[in-house]
Structures are given as structure tokens and as C-alpha cells.
Amino acid sequence: MSDEQVKSLEEIFEARIARDEKIEPKDWMPEKYRKTHIRQISQHAHSEIVGMLPEGNWISRAPSLRRKAALLAKVQDEAGHGLYLYSACETLGISRDELYEQLHTGKAKYSSIFNYPTVTWADMGAIGWLVDGAAIINQVPLCNTSYGPYARAMVRVCKEESFHQRQGFEIMLKLCNGSPEQKEMAQDALNRWWWPSLMMLGPTDAESVHTEQSMKWKLKRKTNDELRQQFIDQTVPQADLLGLTIPDPNLKWNDETGSYDFGEIDWDEFWQVVKGHGPCNKERMDARVGAWEKGAWVRDAAMAHAKKKENKKLKEAV
Amino acid sequence: MSNNNWPLWEVFVRSKNGLEHRHFGSLHAADADMALENARDVYTRRNEGVSIWVVESSNITASNPEHNGELFEPAQDKVYRHPTFYNLPDEVKHM
């Protein structure tokens, strides 16, 4: 195709998106659109998959059968969300194996928040409340994104995500209404998860290299800073309700903006974790790669069994 | 890494009797039985369905959107297929 032809196709394409038309897998799309979507959707899928690990840590130690069943269901949802998203990503012409390889070799990223440890039961509450809360804020606008398979996957994800946040908040509420030690545990979890949750919404607009293009493609509908402000504004009253203190001495209601002002985020920490130097990066990858490698014989055996059954069927037909 | 990859399957779910099966998404599985079981876990964790179809993706033939012109244009100039094409006096009822 000549440069001129590509240019006119690109114009038609941009116009379709501007009219809020959806793009479907077999439609022509600029290479950059395809690549950006593969990057974002796979990063999202990887986050769901790695996100199971910090919580998996507590399934066998949940304090009651009710909590255990809920946590199991939540982790199972995350596996499901990862699978919806991997399938959506595959429609862009990349194989599941390539996607896994990018995750396992560190070429693809996942959300930095999952590189923090889950040291007490209260962390299950804080993750549901804060991490899933931040994720919902990020994900709701994506239900309207321009790429059809991604938007459809997100509709399903968002429908299921709300239980995750509610079960987390309920855990916090229970601890806050419990003994002083239990309340202390909830406060400690908030202290450790608050700042990473704010970082989870991504670098500041000034630092975010992909924002402008992503906004144009409706892959992003609000900037990172707008999403972060929204998260803070809706979470502070929830912390008040729990009787917990947000670990930010500069957090203050601003009458003029109708929002909370907040303190400086430690972006050095964020970039350290993104670059692989967080408290659990290595542990997470070892667990993920280990699970994949140890499962290889199961995948092979299932294929061998399927072929054997197929052959048997063929022979019986003769 | 093993190259013995599980093929891709398309999943169709009937949400309740009376409705058609609708495309829900896709997944990988070694064979049709496993695809059905996986589809149950991936797409119907909250009673979303009463019946599931799985079809290996490679068995689907899809039209090419680049040929949408030739493929769908013939329907465009056939307004006489629509009821509003026919002029009847207002007095005619039940039609």
C-alpha cells in the first residue's frame, strides 16, 4: 500500500472513531492503534493474572468460611477477567503464547501495585476497598472505548468488579468495629496501601507519554490526574466512615475546587517498582513462571488425550 | 515453552429459554468437552446461561469488512422491501 493510500485510510479511521463508531477485529486499523491496544489490553490482562497472587496468599488462612468463599470467588473472577482480556487481545493478531512470553520475560508490564506484600488479613480488606476501587475508576470509562472486543470485555469486568470492592470494604468495616488490635490492623493496612493505590492510577499527566494519543482513540477518557482526584474524593469519606485516618498530613478539603488537596506522591518509589525493584517483583514472577512451567505437562497431556479421543472417534466411524 | 497449544474456541451462550445463543467471547481448550467446561467457568459464573455452544474458531468463515460494499450494497436500493414504500390512504386500518 502506498503512503498516500495509508494516509487516506487513516483519515477515514480517525473519522470513524470521532463519530463514536466501534472498531472490530477485521477492520483496517493503523499499525500504531493495533500495537497500542495490544500493549494496554495485555498489560491489563497480566495485571488480573498477577493480581491473583497477593490474594491467593490468604485463601487458606481466611478467618471464616464466608470470607474464604468470597475471596475464592474474587480470585476466580480475576482469572476470568484475565481470560476475557487475553481473548480480546488475541483478536489483534497476537497469540496467547506470545502474550505469556512477554509477561514471563518482563517485556510486558503489569500493575505495579501487585508487587507489594500482603502481610495481614486486613490487606485483603484494603486491596478490595482501595485497589479494586481504583481499578473500577480506571475501568468504567473503558466500557466505551473504541475497540469493540476490549469494550465488551470491560462491560463484563465492570459488572463483576463491584462485589470485589464491597467485600473488601466489609472486611475493613468488621475490623474497625472489632477490638482495638483489629482496628489497628485495618489502619496499618490503609497506611501501607494508600500511596501505592494513588500511584496505581498512573504517572501525572505531565509525565504520561501515551495520554494524548490514547484520549484521541478513546482508549482513555479521563487523564490519570483526573482519575486520581476522583478516587481521592470518593474514598476520603469512606475512610471517615470507617473511622480510619488517611496517611497524608496534607490531605485537606478545598472549598474552591470542591475537591481534596493532597500531598506529594513519591514517584521515585513508583518508578522503582515499575522497573522491577519493588518488594515482591521477583516473588510474583517466580510464582507465575513456575505455575506456567509446572503446568506444561498438564497442557501437553490434555492435548494428547484430545487427539487420542479424536482418533478413536474416527476409527469407530470406519 | 511447549508448542502443543490448545486451540481457540468461540463461546455462544443462551441466557434463558426463548432467547437465541449469543457470542460471549472465546477461550482456549484441548477439545470440545473441555471447551464447554471452561466456558461454564469463564462465562457463566453468575447464572448467565442455560445452554452453551462452543465452536472451534478455525471453523468459522467470516466476511471481510473491506468487501462490505459489494456484499451489502445490493440491499441498499431495495426500498420496496420495506412497508413504508407503499402508499395507502389513511383510512385503511390494521395494515
Contacts between the chains, C-beta under 8 A, distances in Angstrom:
chain1	res1	chain2	res2	distance
A	24	B	65	7.1
A	26	B	62	6.4
A	26	B	64	6.4
A	26	B	65	5.2
A	27	B	65	5.1
A	28	B	65	7.7
A	28	B	66	6.8
A	73	B	45	7.8
A	76	B	41	7.7
A	76	B	45	7.0
A	77	B	45	7.1
A	80	B	41	7.4
A	80	B	42	5.3
A	80	B	43	8.0
A	80	B	45	6.5
A	83	B	27	6.1
A	83	B	42	5.2
A	84	B	25	5.9
A	84	B	42	7.5
A	87	B	25	5.4
A	87	B	26	4.5
A	87	B	27	6.4
A	88	B	25	7.9
A	90	B	8	7.1
A	90	B	26	7.5
A	95	B	5	7.6
A	96	B	5	7.3
A	96	B	28	6.1
A	97	B	1	6.6
A	97	B	3	7.8
A	97	B	5	6.1
A	100	B	1	8.0
A	101	B	1	6.8
A	152	B	25	7.6
A	153	B	25	7.2
A	156	B	25	7.9
A	160	B	45	7.9
A	160	B	46	7.5
A	296	B	1	7.8
A	296	B	2	4.9
A	299	B	2	6.2
A	299	B	4	6.5
A	299	B	6	6.6
A	299	B	30	7.7
A	300	B	2	5.8
A	300	B	4	5.0
A	302	B	6	7.1
A	302	B	30	3.8
A	302	B	31	7.8
A	302	B	34	6.6
A	303	B	4	4.8
A	303	B	6	6.6
A	303	B	30	5.1
A	305	B	30	6.9
A	305	B	31	7.7
A	306	B	30	4.1
A	306	B	31	3.6
A	306	B	34	7.4
A	309	B	31	6.5
A	310	B	31	7.3
